[in-house]
């Protein structure tokens, strides 16, 4: 019988897909874990209980979060839900604005900030601008393209009819009748515009599929039938923009319902002027993505180049500066993005992270000097089991966490430090469903559906409970109000730094066993750390099916106040030194150092890990490394 020591010095590979249990040859196997739940991996290698969430306010219903930051101390949280948007500042409700977007529309909305307003587009709804007049006064209105002095609209136009279809006006000015050589007009064309030989008319009455009445905006060239005509690119008949961004001082619109592969660039410095004019350097640009598999543009990201994310691949648009004569577009990869919802790509240290079309990958779109092109590396290659149809994502730069909201309400996180090649996955679970996430003034804001309704919550390192509140009073009290959002729920409670037994919220209040001056209460959650199966070094006894017996496990801890470990005989709490010496001083002091525990029982294969940490105690726990002393049956 041989004695061996297995030391795991870091967890920078994160939680690994169970399909990798046989890949003991991978470096990630040494630095990964079988389960990392409700913990986050620090970029230094340790793993700690995740921050809890602080309750901010009740929301009207399920929806999406959007952050709008207009300057120092000017950060607004916009909560989009069924036909409304609610505005919050510093957690306080400021205003509500009625909107045209139903619950079914919200997964497809796209937004871009312009100064202190938000531009919002959806392929089935006219584009709108949300503007702030004051802290408590906001308005929403359809945006308008610029008009020339003669009334011509500076909006994008496009040809939808077949190229051989002619149109003939009855006169060159005033109220006229337009006749097409093939069926064209539909009821939704009413109010739209046509451009005939470069001159605009507005449709005032749809009389049949081949005939319509119109009002002439610019005097027409003649009354002859012509094939030189087109219509507004965006209208009730043709749909509205899909994607939106700003790049090189131009507004860029990507795709529409009926022109999914088109790109429109406004005039330089004039965001609502899309007049292509004579093709001068500062005039508007329009072109379509060319591909054999019919790309539909899903998102636009402005970086060193304009990145275009479509349903069948990724393109970049180059030109320095962009002009109608030097613009170039080139496809870089063929991953594709989902079509059933909009998940905004996110910049992380110069790389753009986006959800792949299959809903099972998070790709990193990044320019590489070696290839002199963009690559789309799969960050979920080792943790595919954690990616299930992402619906929202954001990057918490302060904590170096990339947060991905899944359709089932869970939240996957990646601890990212690109310079050290670290991308460590873990899964965050809560009593409810996470619906959306946004970064507001450096803080992580979440929309969460819980038993008592939908709430806005903030990730909070000082809380180790969910939907929690921290209260204090000069006088000690037995009864604490302020927990209406947890009515009927069993809450974890820490009073005067002492962990108490769980308490059911009754009448919006919790009642303590003894008076206290400070209280933290919220929903408990359990964190789990479970290592990969034991692997023995080459040349030593043991293999995949070898029997071994853990003798002692030593955990190196940092500022830890509670540690519950299962080494084969069930969970047990390792003793820590308490803060005080009185009979009521039950909370341990933060401990940094090594704690060892004996282990029992023979193990074989992957059925039982060498050890497992699992606890719901709302106290800090940070594991830096673990050393397992084992005896191997030779």
C-alpha positions, -999 to +999 in steps of 0.1 A: +000+000+000+014+034-011+009+068+003+004+098-021-004+135-019-028+151-043-027+189-042-050+212-061-035+247-060-061+266-080-095+263-096-088+284-127-103+259-151-137+262-134-165+236-134-158+211-161-183+192-183-189+157-170-180+144-205-144+154-196-142+129-167-120+106-188-096+133-200-071+131-171-045+141-196-058+177-198-042+205-177-077+217-170-084+184-152-058+194-125-072+229-121-109+222-126-138+210-105-167+186-109-191+211-093-188+248-085-223+260-075-230+294-060-193+302-059-171+324-080-135+317-090-111+345-083-085+353-110-058+344-084-071+308-084-092+305-052-129+299-051-153+317-027-190+318-018-206+342-043-220+376-033-256+377-023-282+401-037-297+431-021-334+438-026-339+471-044-375+474-055-405+455-068-409+454-106-442+454-125-435+421-142-410+401-163-389+420-188-355+434-195-330+457-178-312+485-196-286+508-181-285+544-192-256+565-180-256+602-191-228+616-170-213+617-135-239+606-109-264+603-138-271+566-139-306+554-147-320+518-146-347+512-172-370+483-166-389+473-197-420+451-191-454+447-208-462+480-226-442+501-201-408+512-190-401+521-154-372+544-146-351+541-114-323+562-100-302+550-070-329+523-064-357+548-063-386+548-088-387+580-108-411+577-137-432+553-159-437+557-196-462+537-217-445+518-246-457+499-277-437+467-268-456+438-254-441+410-234-437+390-266-417+419-282-391+424-255-368+395-264-362+412-298-357+448-288-323+464-294-311+498-280-283+523-284-276+554-264-275+588-281-265+616-257-290+614-228-316+595-247-321+558-257-330+547-292-350+515-293-357+493-323-378+462-330-385+447-365-423+449-360-426+483-342-416+517-355-383+528-338-387+551-308-366+575-287-368+575-249-358+610-236-354+626-202-368+660-195-361+658-158-355+631-132-392+624-130-403+634-165-395+611-194-411+608-229-412+582-256-418+591-293-411+577-327-379+590-341-380+611-373-356+612-402-344+646-413-363+665-440-349+687-467-363+722-473-385+709-501-400+683-478-380+653-491-374+627-463-337+618-457-346+582-449-333+549-465-351+538-496-349+503-512-363+484-541-387+456-531-406+451-564-391+430-591-367+450-613-389+449-644-420+463-626-429+498-639-447+526-623-465+554-640-477+587-624-508+605-638-492+639-633-459+655-620-473+675-591-502+678-567-525+648-560-518+621-585-525+585-593-498+559-594-502+527-615-478+497-614-474+471-642-478+443-616-494+438-582-475+458-556-496+479-532-509+466-499-529+484-472-499+489-450-483+511-477-507+539-466-486+569-454-453+555-468-433+572-495-420+562-530-391+577-548-396+579-586-366+588-606-351+604-575-383+624-566-405+616-536-443+612-533-464+602-503-491+575-506-525+589-494-549+561-505-544+524-516-570+518-542-559+484-555-529+462-557-518+481-588-532+516-581-527+542-554-533+579-548-503+600-538-493+636-529-462+648-548-435+661-524-409+669-551-420+676-587-417+645-608-395+644-639-423+631-662-455+610-665-438+582-684-437+547-671-404+539-655-386+511-637-365+537-617-384+537-585-382+524-549-399+528-516-391+535-480-369+508-465-387+510-432-425+511-431-456+492-418-455+472-451-417+463-450-409+462-413-385+482-391-348+481-381-334+451-363-300+463-350-285+497-342-251+512-333-229+542-338-196+540-356-171+566-368-197+594-361-224+577-382-255+559-370-256+524-384-288+504-389-284+467-395-312+447-412-349+450-411-378+426-412-379+424-450-343+434-457-324+413-431-290+415-448-288+453-454-266+479-437-273+516-437-248+542-426-260+578-420-242+609-432-212+617-410-223+637-380-260+637-391-274+606-375-309+608-390-299+617-425-295+587-448-294+605-481-268+589-503-266+620-525-238+619-550-216+595-530-194+621-514-172+611-485-195+624-458-228+611-474-247+580-464-236+545-473-258+515-481-250+479-491-260+443-484-241+414-470-234+389-497-235+352-488-250+320-502-268+312-470-290+343-466-276+362-436-299+380-412-281+408-392-287+404-355-263+428-338-237+456-345-206+464-324-184+493-329-147+485-322-115+489-342-139+480-371-176+477-372-185+441-362-216+427-378-232+396-362-256+378-384-275+345-383-250+326-403-217+343-395-197+373-385-184+402-407-163+433-403-167+465-421-135+485-426-125+519-439-105+546-423-125+567-425-156+550-438-167+566-471-189+554-499-159+547-521-135+529-496-159+508-475-150+471-474-168+442-458-154+407-452-168+377-435-145+364-407-162+334-393-193+312-397-207+308-362-239+327-364-262+343-338-297+333-325-326+346-345-354+340-319-341+366-295-315+394-291-286+388-268-264+419-270-227+410-276-204+424-249-169+439-251-145+423-226-110+438-228-111+443-265-128+410-273-165+407-282-183+379-265-215+367-282-239+338-280-236+313-309-266+304-330-269+269-315-274+284-280-247+262-265-216+283-270-202+316-259-178+328-285-149+353-282-147+374-314-111+388-314-086+401-339-053+382-339-021+395-354-009+360-362-039+352-385-043+389-394-081+382-390-108+378-364-112+345-347-142+332-327-129+310-299-154+289-280-152+298-243-177+271-233-156+242-248-149+228-213-182+237-197-208+230-224-232+216-198-237+250-182-248+268-214-285+263-222-301+289-244-287+322-230-311+351-229-290+380-215-254+388-206-232+415-191-196+420-179-188+430-143-154+446-148-148+452-110-152+415-102-139+403-136-171+382-140-189+377-172-226+369-164-248+349-186-286+345-179-300+312-191-335+305-202-341+283-172-334+312-148-299+302-138-269+324-140-236+311-153-205+332-146-171+331-162-142+346-142-122+361-170-086+373-170-075+372-206-038+381-200-035+350-178-056+328-201-082+323-174-119+316-182-133+297-152-170+287-152-194+283-123-231+282-120-252+305-097-286+292-086-313+310-065-348+305-052-364+319-083-355+327-119-331+354-130-346+372-160-322+399-170-289+415-160-273+449-165-243+469-153-252+503-139-225+526-127-203+495-120-230+476-101-246+444-112-284+448-114-307+418-119-344+413-126-355+382-107-388+363-106-394+350-071-424+334-052-439+368-043-433+385-076-406+401-098-380+422-080-350+443-089-319+432-070-283+443-068-252+420-064-238+428-030-205+415-015-216+424+020-246+401+019-244+364+017-282+359+013-304+366-017-331+393-020-317+405+013-318+436+034-294+449+060-310+470+087-297+487+118-311+506+148-296+525+178-319+506+201-320+468+202-352+453+188-369+419+187-391+427+156-378+440+124-400+453+096-391+458+059-393+423+045-427+424+028-411+411-004-403+378+015-437+373+030-443+337+040-407+328+030-381+312+053-353+337+057-317+332+068-309+357+095-277+372+109-283+395+139-255+414+156-231+392+135-246+360+150-261+334+127-296+326+139-320+298+130-340+304+099-371+326+105-404+327+085-414+363+075-448+371+089-466+404+082-435+417+065-414+413+096-391+388+113-390+382+150-357+374+168-351+352+199-332+381+215-330+419+208-304+430+183-291+463+168-282+450+133-300+425+112-293+409+078-320+387+064-328+371+030-332+339+011-306+313+018-286+296-009-262+267-008-227+267-023-210+235-034-173+228-042-165+193-054-132+184-070-125+162-100-118+125-093-084+116-079-057+112-105-023+096-096+010+107-110+026+085-137+048+058-122+028+055-090+002+028-083-033+035-093-054+040-123-090+050-132-104+020-113-078+018-085-090+017-049-077+045-027-085+058+008-082+094+017-064+098+050-064+135+056-075+165+037-060+199+043-078+230+032-060+263+028-085+290+036-087+328+034-109+350+057-133+320+062-159+319+090-177+287+082-166+254+065-188+223+061-170+193+046-180+158+036-151+134+035-171+103+033-191+102+065-215+130+057-213+168+061-197+182+093-186+216+103-150+222+109-145+242+142-134+279+139-123+302+167-153+324+177-150+362+179-159+365+216-157+343+246-193+347+259-220+319+257-238+339+229-207+345+208-213+318+182-200+334+151-164+324+142-137+350+135-124+352+099-097+325+096-068+324+072-046+293+072-049+256+070-076+233+084-072+196+083-098+168+086-095+131+087-112+110+061-128+076+061-136+048+036-122+034+005-131+050-028-129+038-064-135+056-097-158+086-100-187+075-078-175+095-047-152+125-047-123+126-022-141+155-005-170+179-009-178+213+006-215+222+009-231+248+031-258+274+032-245+293+063-245+330+053-208+335+062-177+340+041-159+309+028-129+311+005-109+280-005-074+286-019-062+251-023-067+215-010-042+187-004-055+152-001-033+125+015-043+091+002-034+055+005-035+036-028-040-001-030-010-014-049 
